[in-house]
């Protein structure tokens, strides 16, 4: 990928940039921000429309700790966004925020500050002479702006928020008071326990509502939520290849029923308008730099593995040209709900993984199951990957570890820890959760270690080190792998596993 600073300079020097940026698809704008860094993209951010940034926030402000887990609002990232917006000037920041969903702005700012009416925050004396303190926590620093007392919950973005609120109070009074009144509601303390004590607190309920609305928007754009993706993959693992042919996944059917293809706000119209050329210039720069994948995420297609390795899927696609929606859905499932080598899939990797797994499923299609369907073919391939690759290799490794004799005490302890972790996670059908313990294999045979990391994974892959064990090869590239696409790859896994005793002796 090109140097980010040179790429950013090239983009900023694009003619008519102020006219181009507002017409970039939000996904493209987000990719620029991801590549070049949000802090360095203030000029791009200043030129974007609130509608664009609202969609970018859907992508950028919500994070999951691991693929397939619930995505949560990231208040620290929101604070960085406020600082970047202010770099363009408080008037630009104010106009941008005013064009966004007020509830999103309230939810983000309320994670950083607590707001109280100045009158309510003033200490007072009871009739009996008792001094009553204001309902505030005493956090510092604090400020009084426009009739409201403000305390910080997080120190990182305090200066930016203080500057922004002071500007809003003086120049955008109506918006400022709307914002502050909503923040006051979310700054109440915990409610007393009563019959409703199991309800979410106001601030928690607000974030829950934001997440629900975001999920609805993304579903209409063709995205698969992490929860839905995880549920699809979990149900696919339960497929019985020796039973009757299953129905298409109800999760997938629900997705296609709900999916309403529509042009996202801020995206280019598909028609080639006369003014499309400058935008295409920016897109071409991003493609040359490797920033843009060949297709947007919601329209992912099968990848380009070696043709001879994907004969089954290529033949199916040729005879079923309408199956592209299934491929797009499956690729989105992989991106949202699965990991490879302990990290998130790239878009291109997801397309390649889907093509390979469907090809494997088509090769393993049970003889009595009738017409072939790509969603079911993927599920078959997924079962084979889990059973004949990840689980099989883990079980054989457990057996092998019990026989290894070593005089190095640290290695012995590491091998024992690996064996115990594998046994524990095999019992839960999640052997890849023992991957961190595989580091001990590195001391015995680096190629075998790299190959095992690829095979014992949530999405097993064939590392190039397979077949290299026993050679004096110490250079291991973590990205040098291919996806399991057919029976010959399964045979290679078996052959590698049989070679492990001599490699680790």
C-alpha positions as CSV (number, residue, x, y, z in Angstrom):
1,X,0.0,0.0,0.0
2,X,1.3,3.5,-0.8
3,X,2.8,5.7,1.9
4,X,-0.2,7.3,3.7
5,X,1.3,10.8,3.8
6,X,2.0,10.8,0.1
7,X,-1.4,9.3,-0.6
8,X,-3.1,12.0,1.5
9,X,-1.1,14.7,-0.3
10,X,-2.1,13.3,-3.6
11,X,-5.7,13.3,-2.7
12,X,-5.7,16.8,-1.2
13,X,-4.2,18.1,-4.4
14,X,-7.0,16.7,-6.5
15,X,-8.7,19.6,-8.5
16,X,-12.2,20.6,-7.4
17,X,-11.8,18.6,-4.1
18,X,-14.5,20.7,-2.3
19,X,-17.0,19.6,-5.0
20,X,-15.8,16.0,-5.0
21,X,-15.7,15.1,-1.3
22,X,-19.5,15.6,-0.7
23,X,-20.2,13.2,-3.5
24,X,-18.0,10.4,-2.3
25,X,-19.7,7.3,-1.0
26,X,-19.5,7.2,2.8
27,X,-17.7,3.9,2.7
28,X,-15.0,5.4,0.5
29,X,-14.6,8.4,2.8
30,X,-14.3,6.0,5.8
31,X,-11.7,4.0,4.0
32,X,-9.6,7.1,3.4
33,X,-9.9,8.0,7.1
34,X,-8.9,4.4,8.1
35,X,-5.9,4.5,5.8
36,X,-4.6,7.9,6.4
37,X,-5.6,8.4,10.1
38,X,-8.5,10.4,11.3
39,X,-6.3,13.1,12.9
40,X,-4.7,13.8,9.5
41,X,-7.9,13.9,7.6
42,X,-9.4,17.1,9.0
43,X,-9.5,18.7,5.6
44,X,-11.5,15.8,4.2
45,X,-13.8,15.8,7.2
46,X,-14.4,19.6,6.9
47,X,-15.6,19.1,3.3
48,X,-17.9,16.2,4.0
49,X,-21.7,16.7,4.5
50,X,-23.4,15.8,7.7
51,X,-25.3,13.1,5.8
52,X,-22.0,11.5,4.8
53,X,-20.5,11.8,8.3
54,X,-23.6,10.2,9.8
55,X,-23.0,7.1,7.7
56,X,-19.3,7.2,8.4
57,X,-20.1,7.3,12.1
58,X,-22.1,4.1,11.7
59,X,-18.9,2.5,10.5
60,X,-16.4,4.2,12.7
61,X,-17.9,4.8,16.1
62,X,-18.9,1.2,16.9
63,X,-16.4,-1.5,17.7
64,X,-16.5,-5.1,18.6
65,X,-13.7,-6.6,20.7
66,X,-13.6,-9.7,18.5
67,X,-15.6,-10.5,15.2
68,X,-19.0,-11.9,16.0
69,X,-19.3,-10.0,19.3
70,X,-21.7,-7.1,20.0
71,X,-20.5,-3.8,18.6
72,X,-20.5,-1.0,21.2
73,X,-20.3,2.7,20.9
74,X,-16.7,4.0,21.4
75,X,-16.8,7.3,23.3
76,X,-13.1,7.9,23.0
77,X,-13.3,7.7,19.2
78,X,-16.2,10.2,19.3
79,X,-14.0,12.5,21.3
80,X,-11.3,12.3,18.6
81,X,-14.0,13.2,16.0
82,X,-14.9,16.3,17.9
83,X,-11.3,17.4,18.1
84,X,-10.9,16.9,14.3
85,X,-14.0,18.8,13.5
86,X,-12.8,21.7,15.7
87,X,-9.6,21.9,13.7
88,X,-11.7,23.2,10.8
89,X,-13.1,25.9,13.1
90,X,-15.9,25.9,15.7
91,X,-18.4,27.2,13.1
92,X,-17.8,24.2,10.8
93,X,-18.0,21.8,13.8
94,X,-21.2,23.4,14.9
95,X,-22.8,23.3,11.5
96,X,-21.8,19.6,11.1
97,X,-23.2,18.6,14.5
98,X,-26.4,20.5,13.8
99,X,-26.9,18.4,10.7
100,X,-26.4,15.1,12.5
101,X,-28.9,13.0,14.4
102,X,-29.3,15.0,17.7
103,X,-29.6,11.7,19.7
104,X,-26.2,10.5,18.4
105,X,-24.6,13.8,19.4
106,X,-26.2,13.7,22.8
107,X,-25.2,10.1,23.3
108,X,-21.6,10.8,22.4
109,X,-21.2,14.0,24.5
110,X,-23.0,12.5,27.5
111,X,-20.3,9.8,27.6
112,X,-17.8,12.6,28.2
113,X,-19.6,15.1,30.5
114,X,-22.4,15.3,33.1
115,X,-24.7,18.3,32.7
116,X,-26.8,19.9,35.4
117,X,-29.0,23.0,35.5
118,X,-27.1,25.7,37.3
119,X,-30.0,26.4,39.7
120,X,-30.3,22.7,40.5
121,X,-26.5,22.5,41.0
122,X,-26.4,25.3,43.6
123,X,-26.0,24.3,47.3
124,X,-28.9,25.3,49.5
125,X,-29.9,25.5,53.2
126,X,-32.8,23.6,54.6
127,X,-35.2,25.2,57.1
128,X,-33.5,23.4,59.9
129,X,-30.1,25.0,58.9
130,X,-28.7,21.9,57.3
131,X,-26.4,22.6,54.3
132,X,-27.4,20.5,51.2
133,X,-24.9,19.9,48.5
134,X,-25.7,20.0,44.8
135,X,-26.4,16.6,43.0
136,X,-22.9,16.6,41.5
137,X,-20.0,14.1,41.8
138,X,-17.2,16.6,42.2
139,X,-15.3,15.5,39.1
140,X,-12.8,18.0,37.8
141,X,-12.5,20.2,35.8
142,X,-15.9,21.7,35.8
143,X,-17.4,24.7,34.0
144,X,-20.6,26.7,33.9
145,X,-21.7,27.5,30.4
146,X,-25.0,29.1,29.3
147,X,-26.8,28.3,32.6
148,X,-25.6,24.8,32.9
149,X,-22.9,23.3,35.2
150,X,-20.7,20.7,33.4
151,X,-18.5,18.1,34.9
152,X,-16.1,15.8,33.0
153,X,-16.5,12.0,32.9
154,X,-13.5,11.6,30.6
155,X,-10.6,14.0,30.5
156,X,-9.3,13.2,27.0
157,X,-11.7,15.4,25.0
158,X,-12.5,18.0,27.7
159,X,-10.8,21.0,26.0
160,X,-12.6,20.3,22.7
161,X,-16.0,19.8,24.3
162,X,-15.6,23.0,26.4
163,X,-14.6,25.0,23.4
164,X,-17.4,23.6,21.3
165,X,-20.1,24.2,24.0
166,X,-18.9,27.7,24.6
167,X,-19.2,28.5,20.9
168,X,-22.7,26.9,20.7
169,X,-23.9,28.8,23.7
170,X,-22.9,32.1,22.1
171,X,-23.6,31.5,18.4
172,X,-26.1,28.6,18.2
173,X,-28.2,29.1,21.3
174,X,-31.3,27.2,20.2
175,X,-29.3,24.1,19.3
176,X,-27.1,24.5,22.5
177,X,-30.1,24.4,24.8
178,X,-31.7,21.4,23.0
179,X,-28.4,19.6,23.3
180,X,-27.9,20.5,27.0
181,X,-31.5,19.6,28.0
182,X,-31.1,16.1,26.6
183,X,-27.7,15.8,28.3
184,X,-29.3,16.8,31.7
185,X,-31.7,13.9,31.3
186,X,-28.9,11.5,30.9
187,X,-26.9,12.9,33.8
188,X,-29.2,11.7,36.5
189,X,-27.8,9.4,39.1
190,X,-28.7,5.8,39.5
191,X,-32.4,5.3,40.3
192,X,-33.4,3.9,43.6
193,X,-34.2,0.2,43.6
194,X,-37.9,-0.5,43.2
195,X,-40.2,-2.7,41.1
196,X,-38.4,-1.3,37.9
197,X,-34.8,-1.6,39.2
198,X,-34.0,-4.1,36.4
199,X,-34.6,-1.5,33.7
200,X,-31.6,0.1,32.0
201,X,-30.5,3.4,33.3
202,X,-31.3,6.4,31.1
203,X,-27.9,6.7,29.5
204,X,-27.7,2.9,28.9
205,X,-31.1,2.9,27.3
206,X,-30.1,5.8,25.1
207,X,-27.1,3.9,23.7
208,X,-29.2,0.8,23.3
209,X,-31.7,2.9,21.2
210,X,-28.8,4.3,19.1
211,X,-27.5,0.8,18.5
212,X,-30.9,-0.4,17.4
213,X,-31.5,2.4,14.9
214,X,-28.0,1.9,13.5
215,X,-28.6,-1.8,13.1
216,X,-31.8,-1.1,11.2
217,X,-30.0,1.3,8.8
218,X,-27.2,-1.1,8.1
219,X,-29.6,-4.0,7.5
220,X,-31.4,-1.9,4.8
221,X,-28.0,-1.3,3.2
222,X,-27.2,-5.0,3.0
223,X,-24.9,-5.4,5.9
224,X,-25.1,-8.4,8.2
225,X,-24.9,-7.7,11.9
226,X,-22.2,-9.5,14.0
227,X,-24.9,-11.2,16.0
228,X,-26.7,-12.5,12.9
229,X,-23.4,-13.6,11.3
230,X,-22.4,-15.4,14.4
231,X,-25.8,-17.1,14.7
232,X,-25.6,-18.2,11.0
233,X,-22.1,-19.7,11.5
234,X,-23.1,-21.4,14.8
235,X,-26.2,-23.0,13.2
236,X,-24.1,-24.1,10.2
237,X,-21.8,-26.1,12.5
238,X,-24.8,-28.1,13.6
239,X,-25.6,-29.3,10.0
240,X,-25.8,-33.1,9.8
241,X,-24.3,-34.5,6.5
242,X,-25.8,-37.9,7.1
243,X,-29.4,-36.6,7.6
244,X,-32.0,-35.4,5.1
245,X,-31.3,-32.3,3.0
246,X,-31.9,-29.1,5.1
247,X,-33.9,-26.1,4.2
248,X,-32.2,-22.8,3.4
249,X,-31.1,-21.0,6.5
250,X,-34.0,-19.1,8.1
251,X,-31.5,-16.4,9.1
252,X,-30.5,-16.0,5.4
253,X,-34.2,-16.0,4.3
254,X,-35.0,-13.2,6.9
255,X,-32.0,-11.2,5.6
256,X,-33.1,-11.4,2.0
257,X,-36.7,-10.5,2.9
258,X,-35.6,-7.4,4.9
259,X,-32.9,-6.3,2.4
260,X,-34.1,-3.3,0.4
261,X,-31.4,-2.3,-2.1
262,X,-31.2,1.4,-2.0
263,X,-28.6,4.0,-2.8
264,X,-27.1,5.2,0.5
265,X,-27.2,8.9,1.3
266,X,-24.2,10.7,-0.2
267,X,-23.4,7.8,-2.6
268,X,-22.9,8.4,-6.3
269,X,-25.8,7.6,-8.6
270,X,-25.0,4.6,-10.8
271,X,-25.8,6.6,-13.9
272,X,-22.7,8.1,-15.6
273,X,-23.5,11.8,-15.0
274,X,-21.2,14.3,-16.7
275,X,-19.7,15.4,-13.4
276,X,-18.8,11.8,-12.4
277,X,-15.3,12.0,-13.9
278,X,-13.6,14.0,-11.0
279,X,-15.0,11.5,-8.5
280,X,-13.7,8.6,-10.5
281,X,-10.3,10.3,-10.5
282,X,-10.2,10.0,-6.7
283,X,-11.5,6.5,-6.7
284,X,-8.7,5.5,-9.2
285,X,-6.1,7.0,-6.9
286,X,-7.4,4.9,-4.0
287,X,-7.5,1.7,-6.1
288,X,-3.9,2.3,-7.3
289,X,-2.8,2.7,-3.6
290,X,-4.6,-0.5,-2.7
291,X,-7.0,1.3,-0.4
292,X,-10.2,0.2,-2.2
293,X,-11.2,-3.4,-2.7
294,X,-12.6,-4.3,-6.2
295,X,-16.1,-4.1,-4.9
296,X,-17.9,-2.4,-1.9
297,X,-18.6,-4.6,1.1
298,X,-22.3,-5.0,0.6
299,X,-21.7,-6.2,-3.0
300,X,-18.8,-8.6,-2.4
301,X,-18.2,-11.2,-5.0
302,X,-16.3,-14.4,-5.1
303,X,-12.5,-14.0,-5.0
304,X,-10.0,-15.0,-7.6
305,X,-8.3,-18.2,-6.5
306,X,-6.6,-20.5,-9.0
307,X,-9.3,-21.6,-11.5
308,X,-8.3,-25.2,-11.3
309,X,-8.8,-25.2,-7.6
310,X,-12.4,-23.8,-7.8
311,X,-13.9,-25.9,-10.6
312,X,-17.1,-26.7,-8.7
313,X,-18.0,-23.2,-7.7
314,X,-17.1,-21.8,-11.1
315,X,-19.4,-24.3,-12.8
316,X,-22.2,-23.5,-10.4
317,X,-21.9,-19.8,-10.9
318,X,-21.8,-20.2,-14.6
319,X,-25.1,-22.2,-14.5
320,X,-26.7,-20.1,-11.8
321,X,-25.9,-16.4,-12.6
322,X,-28.5,-15.3,-10.0
323,X,-26.4,-16.7,-7.1
324,X,-24.4,-13.5,-6.7
325,X,-26.7,-12.4,-3.9
326,X,-25.9,-15.6,-2.0
327,X,-22.2,-15.0,-2.4
328,X,-22.5,-11.4,-1.2
329,X,-24.5,-12.4,1.8
330,X,-22.0,-15.1,2.8
331,X,-19.0,-12.7,2.3
332,X,-20.7,-10.2,4.6
333,X,-21.3,-13.0,7.2
334,X,-17.6,-13.8,7.1
335,X,-16.5,-10.2,7.5
336,X,-19.0,-9.5,10.4
337,X,-18.9,-12.8,12.3
338,X,-15.6,-14.6,11.9
339,X,-11.9,-14.1,12.2
340,X,-8.8,-15.5,10.4
341,X,-5.5,-15.7,12.1
342,X,-7.1,-14.0,15.1
343,X,-8.0,-10.9,13.2
344,X,-10.8,-9.5,11.1
345,X,-11.2,-10.6,7.4
346,X,-10.4,-8.1,4.7
347,X,-13.1,-7.8,2.0
348,X,-11.0,-9.6,-0.6
349,X,-10.2,-12.4,1.8
350,X,-13.8,-12.8,2.7
351,X,-14.7,-13.2,-1.0
352,X,-11.9,-15.7,-1.5
353,X,-12.9,-17.6,1.7
354,X,-16.6,-17.9,0.6
355,X,-15.6,-19.1,-2.9
356,X,-13.2,-21.8,-1.4
357,X,-15.7,-22.9,1.2
358,X,-18.6,-23.2,-1.2
359,X,-16.3,-25.1,-3.6
360,X,-15.5,-27.5,-0.8
361,X,-19.2,-27.9,0.1
362,X,-20.1,-28.6,-3.6
363,X,-17.4,-31.3,-3.8
364,X,-18.8,-32.9,-0.6
365,X,-22.4,-32.5,-1.5
366,X,-24.3,-35.6,-0.2
367,X,-25.6,-37.8,-3.1
368,X,-29.2,-37.8,-2.0
369,X,-29.7,-34.1,-1.4
370,X,-31.0,-33.0,-4.8
371,X,-30.4,-29.6,-6.4
372,X,-27.4,-27.8,-5.2
373,X,-27.7,-24.5,-3.3
374,X,-24.8,-22.2,-2.5
375,X,-26.0,-21.3,1.0
376,X,-26.2,-25.0,1.9
377,X,-22.9,-25.7,0.1
378,X,-21.2,-23.1,2.3
379,X,-22.7,-24.8,5.4
380,X,-21.4,-28.2,4.2
381,X,-17.9,-26.7,3.6
382,X,-18.0,-25.0,7.0
383,X,-18.8,-28.3,8.7
384,X,-16.0,-30.0,6.9
385,X,-13.6,-27.2,7.9
386,X,-14.5,-27.5,11.5
387,X,-14.6,-31.3,11.6
388,X,-11.9,-32.4,9.2
389,X,-9.4,-29.6,9.7
390,X,-9.6,-27.6,13.0
391,X,-11.0,-30.4,15.2
392,X,-9.1,-33.2,13.5
393,X,-5.7,-31.5,13.7
394,X,-6.4,-30.5,17.3
395,X,-7.2,-34.0,18.4
396,X,-4.2,-35.5,16.7
397,X,-2.0,-32.8,18.3
398,X,-3.4,-33.7,21.8
399,X,-2.4,-37.3,21.2
400,X,1.1,-36.3,19.9
401,X,1.8,-33.9,22.8
402,X,1.4,-36.8,25.3
403,X,4.3,-38.6,23.6
404,X,6.9,-35.8,23.1
405,X,10.0,-36.2,25.3
406,X,12.0,-33.1,26.0
407,X,14.7,-32.1,28.6
408,X,13.9,-28.4,28.5
409,X,11.7,-27.7,31.5
410,X,10.1,-24.6,30.1
411,X,9.2,-26.4,26.9
412,X,7.7,-29.3,28.8
413,X,5.6,-26.9,30.8
414,X,4.5,-25.1,27.6
415,X,3.6,-28.4,25.9
416,X,1.6,-29.5,28.9
417,X,-0.3,-26.2,29.0
418,X,-1.1,-26.4,25.3
419,X,-2.4,-30.0,25.7
420,X,-4.6,-29.0,28.6
421,X,-6.0,-26.0,26.8
422,X,-6.7,-28.0,23.7
423,X,-8.6,-30.6,25.6
424,X,-10.6,-28.0,27.4
425,X,-11.6,-26.1,24.3
426,X,-12.2,-29.2,22.3
427,X,-14.9,-30.1,24.8
428,X,-16.6,-26.8,23.9
429,X,-16.0,-27.4,20.1
430,X,-13.8,-24.3,20.0
431,X,-10.3,-25.6,19.8
432,X,-9.0,-22.4,18.2
433,X,-9.3,-20.7,21.5
434,X,-6.1,-22.5,22.5
435,X,-4.1,-20.8,19.7
436,X,-2.2,-18.5,22.1
437,X,-0.7,-21.6,23.7
438,X,0.8,-22.8,20.4
439,X,3.8,-20.5,20.8
440,X,5.7,-23.4,22.4
441,X,5.7,-25.2,19.1
442,X,7.8,-22.3,17.7
443,X,10.8,-23.5,19.7
444,X,10.5,-27.0,18.2
445,X,9.7,-26.3,14.6
446,X,8.8,-22.9,13.2
447,X,7.1,-24.1,10.0
448,X,5.0,-26.6,12.0
449,X,4.0,-23.8,14.3
450,X,3.0,-21.5,11.4
451,X,1.0,-24.4,9.8
452,X,-0.8,-25.3,13.1
453,X,-1.7,-21.6,13.7
454,X,-3.5,-21.7,10.3
455,X,-5.2,-25.0,10.8
456,X,-6.3,-24.6,14.4
457,X,-8.3,-21.4,13.8
458,X,-11.9,-20.2,13.7
459,X,-11.5,-20.2,10.0
460,X,-8.8,-22.8,9.2
461,X,-6.4,-22.0,6.3
462,X,-3.5,-23.7,4.6
463,X,-0.3,-21.9,5.5
464,X,2.5,-22.1,3.0
465,X,4.5,-23.8,5.7
466,X,2.5,-27.0,5.2
467,X,4.9,-29.3,3.5
468,X,7.9,-27.3,4.7
469,X,8.3,-28.9,8.2
470,X,11.6,-30.5,8.6
471,X,13.4,-28.0,6.3
472,X,15.7,-25.4,7.8
473,X,13.3,-22.5,6.9
474,X,13.1,-19.8,9.6
475,X,11.3,-17.1,7.6
476,X,7.6,-17.3,8.1
477,X,5.1,-14.9,6.5
478,X,1.8,-14.8,8.4
479,X,-0.1,-13.7,5.2
480,X,1.3,-16.6,3.1
481,X,-1.8,-18.9,3.2
482,X,-4.6,-20.1,1.0
483,X,-8.1,-21.2,1.8
484,X,-9.2,-24.9,1.9
485,X,-11.1,-25.3,-1.3
486,X,-11.5,-29.0,-1.9
487,X,-10.7,-32.6,-1.1
488,X,-7.1,-32.4,-2.2
489,X,-6.6,-29.7,0.4
490,X,-8.1,-31.9,3.1
491,X,-5.7,-34.6,2.0
492,X,-2.8,-32.2,2.4
493,X,-4.0,-31.5,5.9
494,X,-4.0,-35.2,6.7
495,X,-0.5,-35.6,5.2
496,X,0.8,-32.7,7.2
497,X,-0.7,-34.1,10.4
498,X,1.0,-37.4,9.8
499,X,4.3,-35.7,9.4
500,X,4.1,-33.8,12.8
501,X,5.7,-36.6,15.0
502,X,8.9,-36.4,13.0
503,X,8.8,-32.6,12.8
504,X,8.3,-32.2,16.6
505,X,10.6,-35.0,17.7
